Amino acid sequence: MEEFDLRFAQQRHLAQSMTDGSADERYFLWVPDWTEDAAKKDYLVLLNTGTRLAVNFQIVYRFQAEFVSRGCCFALSKDGRTALAGYAAKKGVFCYDCESGRVLWNNPKIRRIAEVRFNNFDEQMIEVRSNKLEITYLDRQTGQILEPERARNVRQVITLMRASKNGKFLLTADTFPLKEQANYTVYNTETKEVTGRFVAQYQRNPDPFDVTNDGGLAICSAYQKQGVSLIRVSTGEVLWSKMSYKKVYSASFDADDRRVIVGCDDGGIYFLDIHSGETVERISGERFFPNPYGADVLYLGGKLAKIGGHEIVSSGFSWKRAVGTRDGVLMLLPGNRKSAFYDYDGNLLWESGELGGEAAYLEDEDLLCAFWVEYYQGNVTDETVFVGRIMLASPRDGRIIAEADLSDDACAFIHRNKTIVCSTGKMFAVSGGSIREIEEPFAFVVE
C-alpha cells in the first residue's frame, strides 16, 4: 500500500470508522482540497497502521465522485470498504463501494440530511438524521427505508443513561458526534420493552436529562443554545422548550415529578412548572439535590455546598454529587475514588479514597453502593479497555463490605437501587450485603 502524509492541521478527514459509538481512528475518508467543490474529485480511504499518537497512513482505496464542501455529511464502515454521503439538498443518500468507486445505490427521498452513519451493532442498518431531529433507518444493501416496527427496535450505542427515581424506567442516550443532540430510548426495566424513542438536545455534563417515575415524560438539556425541553416519551412530542436558559449544567425532575430543576452556570437554580415550563422559583447556586431523608443539598459553587443551614467546603477541586441517607449525606468529589460523608449538622464523619464515581443509598439495608470506571487505549488495533469496581459500604464509617469488577463505561441504578445495569446489558444484583452478576442480560433491543 502507498504511504500518505496526512496533516490534519491543514486538511480534515470527512469521516472515520467507528466502534461502539467511538471513533476507532483506524480508517479515514479523506479528500484533497476539501474546500473546493467539484463534479469529480479523488476520495481516499486511509488506513492508520501506527498508533493513535504516532500515526502512519497508507492509501487503501481511491475512487472518484462528486464532492460538495457544504451541506454534505459522510460516514465510513468499520472495514473501510463502504462510504456514505448524505446531502442537505435534494440528492439524498449515496452509498459507494470504495474499492471500485461504484455507486451501490442512491435514495433521493430523504431530504435535509444533517448526519449519516452506520449502526454500530448492525452495519446492515444505516441511520440518517435530518435537521428537523428526525431519524430514518435504511437497509445497507438496498438503501430502502426500514419498516417502522423494525426501526423502533434498532439497538443503539449508549453513551449515558439515567433511571427514574423509582428505577422502573431507564432513559439512555446515543449521542451524535460533535452535535449537542442525542437519540434517546426509554425502556421499562421490568419488561425490557421500548416505551419511546426520540431525538432531542444533549450535553456531556453529569445530569443532562431525566425521566419521570411513570416513564411518561423526559426532560433534556443542552449547555449552549438549545436550553431545556419537556418531551412526551411515547410520541417524541416537545411539550415546551425554554431557550432562555443558557449554560445549563443539569436538568432533572423534583422528588414528586411536579417541577423541573434546572441548574445554570449563571449562578442560578431554576424551578420550572412541569405543565408550562414557567419559572416558579429561583435560588442562588449551581446544583440542587432533593434529599428524601433530610435536608436538601445545594451547591453554592465550586468547593462550597450547603446541607440545610450548614456550609461545607470540599477538600478537593469541587463537589460533584450528593447522595442522602438517613444519617447524613455522601458527598462525591471529581475523580473516581473520592468521597466524604457529613451528618446533618455539617460535621465530617469520614473520608474515602476508594468509594466514588456514582453512588446510591440502599434504604432497606442501610448501605451505600458506588461504582467507578476508568478506560485505557492502546494501539489503534487494540480495543478500549474499561476497568472499574462496584462497592458496597457502610454509611457509618465508609468500610467496604463487598466489591466486584466492572468493565462497562455507562451504568445506572434501577429497581430501587438494588440492580446496576450496564451499557452492554450486563446486570448486577446488589442485596444481602453482596454483589452478584445476573445471568440474563438487559438486551436493550426488542427482538
C-alpha positions, -999 to +999 in steps of 0.1 A: +000+000+000+011+035-008+021+056+022+004+090+026+014+121+046-019+134+060-016+166+081-048+172+099-036+207+109-041+218+073-067+194+060-095+175+076-110+140+073-146+136+061-153+105+083-136+077+102-146+042+111-165+038+144-166+011+170-192+010+198-201+047+192-165+059+194-140+068+166-115+039+165-090+060+145-083+032+121-099+040+087-103+076+074-122+090+045-103+120+031-103+143+000-076+167-010-086+204-012-118+198+007-128+235+005-133+233-033-164+217-048-161+195-079-182+172-101-154+146-099-128+145-071-105+119-057-116+103-024-090+084-004-096+057+022-066+058+045-055+031+070-036+041+101-011+014+106+006+032+135-008+042+169-032+069+179-004+093+187+023+081+162+001+078+131+012+062+099-013+065+070-014+043+039-038+046+010-061+016+008-087+027-018-090+056-042-122+065-061-138+095-078-172+110-070-189+144-067-178+165-038-197+193-021-179+211+008-211+225+024-244+208+032-229+173+029-220+146+055-201+114+053-197+080+070-173+051+066-178+014+075-157-004+101-137-022+073-132+010+052-149-006+022-182+013+021-187+051+022-219+071+026-226+106+015-257+125+027-269+158+012-289+186+028-304+194-006-323+172-030-297+144-037-305+123-007-280+095+004-254+079-018-236+046-010-202+040-026-181+009-030-147+023-020-126-002-040-143+003-073-159+037-068-193+023-080-225+038-067-242+009-049-274+028-045-289+063-041-320+071-021-332+107-031-363+105-010-346+117+022-340+154+024-324+179+047-298+154+059-277+166+089-258+133+096-255+098+083-238+068+099-237+030+101-254+014+131-226+002+154-243-031+164-256-039+129-238-023+100-265-036+077-285-007+090-279+029+082-291+058+103-299+092+088-307+122+109-324+152+094-320+188+105-355+185+120-342+159+145-359+130+127-341+097+122-347+074+093-333+039+091-321+024+058-312-011+046-275-011+038-279-034+008-307-016-010-310+019+006-347+013+012-364+027+043-369+001+070-404-007+083-414+014+114-415-015+138-381-028+127-367+007+130-381+011+165-362-018+178-328-009+164-301-013+191-283+019+199-249+027+214-253+040+249-232+070+258-250+078+291-280+065+309-302+076+338-330+058+356-362+073+371-361+078+408-381+045+414-359+027+389-388+015+368-378+033+337-344+038+321-335+067+297-305+061+275-287+085+252-269+077+219-250+109+211-243+123+176-206+131+172-198+169+176-235+177+180-255+188+211-281+161+202-288+125+210-311+097+201-329+088+233-346+055+241-368+048+272-370+012+285-394-004+310-368-020+334-393-048+343-405-059+309-373-046+290-397-031+264-390+001+245-416+026+255-404+055+234-376+068+212-369+104+202-342+129+192-335+159+214-307+181+227-279+167+248-249+178+268-219+160+284-224+173+319-232+147+346-270+153+347-282+164+313-316+146+312-341+128+334-373+107+331-404+107+354-413+078+376-442+068+353-419+069+323-443+093+305-421+125+304-385+133+298-365+165+303-335+171+281-310+199+281-280+214+262-253+237+275-253+264+249-282+274+226-309+247+229-319+253+265-343+227+281-372+208+266-400+186+281-408+157+259-437+132+258-418+098+257-444+078+237-446+102+208-415+123+210-437+154+211-420+185+225-445+199+251-424+230+257-389+244+252-372+271+271-343+286+251-337+315+276-317+293+299-280+294+289-251+274+301-274+247+315-254+224+337-281+200+348-318+192+344-340+169+364-374+164+379-380+170+416-390+143+441-427+144+431-423+150+394-441+182+397-413+206+389-382+206+367-350+217+383-325+235+360-290+244+372-271+270+352-236+283+353-250+318+358-252+310+395-289+302+395-310+271+401-345+274+385-376+255+394-400+253+365-437+243+364-439+210+347-470+220+327-460+254+314-422+255+318-425+288+336-401+297+364-419+294+398-388+298+420-351+308+416-324+303+442-287+311+441-264+282+434-253+258+408-269+224+415-296+211+437-301+176+451-335+168+467-330+145+497-359+124+510-341+116+542-331+150+555-321+185+544-317+191+507-282+197+493-274+229+475-241+236+456-233+272+460-205+270+436-172+251+432-159+239+466-189+252+486-220+233+494-249+236+519-267+209+538-297+226+553-282+256+570-247+242+572-220+251+547-192+226+539-161+231+519-146+205+496-111+193+503-106+188+466-113+208+434-151+209+438-181+188+447-196+165+421-228+148+435-247+143+467-265+112+480-287+114+510-291+087+537-310+085+570-279+097+590-262+121+566-250+129+531-224+112+510-206+140+490-187+128+459-157+146+445-143+146+409-121+116+403-134+081+406-124+072+441-130+101+464-159+109+488-167+124+521-197+117+545-213+145+566-240+144+592-270+168+591-251+192+614-224+196+588-198+175+607-174+154+586-177+118+598-153+101+574-135+103+540-127+076+515-102+072+488-119+041+474-157+049+474-166+073+445-178+077+410-216+072+410-234+062+442-269+053+456-284+045+490-299+011+497-325+021+523-337-014+532-301-025+540-288+009+552-258+006+528-241+027+502-234+014+468-210+031+444-192+023+411-165+039+391-150+031+357-117+042+341-107+035+305-074+029+287-065+030+250-035+012+234-026+008+198-051+015+170-058-022+166-065-025+204-099-021+218-106+005+245-104-013+279-127-003+307-116-011+343-138-004+373-153-016+406-187-019+423-185-014+461-209-018+490-200+003+520-213+011+555-225+048+559-213+046+595-176+046+587-172+040+549-159+005+554-161-016+522-180-048+528-183-062+493-169-054+458-169-067+423-151-060+390-169-037+364-159-033+328-186-011+312-184+026+305-220+036+312-241+022+341-272+032+362-291+021+393-325+005+387-351-014+407-349+010+437-311+009+436-309-029+440-297-036+405-269-020+384-274-021+346-245-015+322-244-003+286-235-037+274-266-052+290-247-068+319-265-065+352-255-069+389-278-076+418-269-056+449-286-071+480-279-090+512-246-073+516-233-089+484-229-082+447-236-109+421-238-108+383-273-116+369-272-143+342-298-129+319-286-096+304-306-064+296-308-067+258-315-030+250-335-042+220-368-059+213-363-089+191 
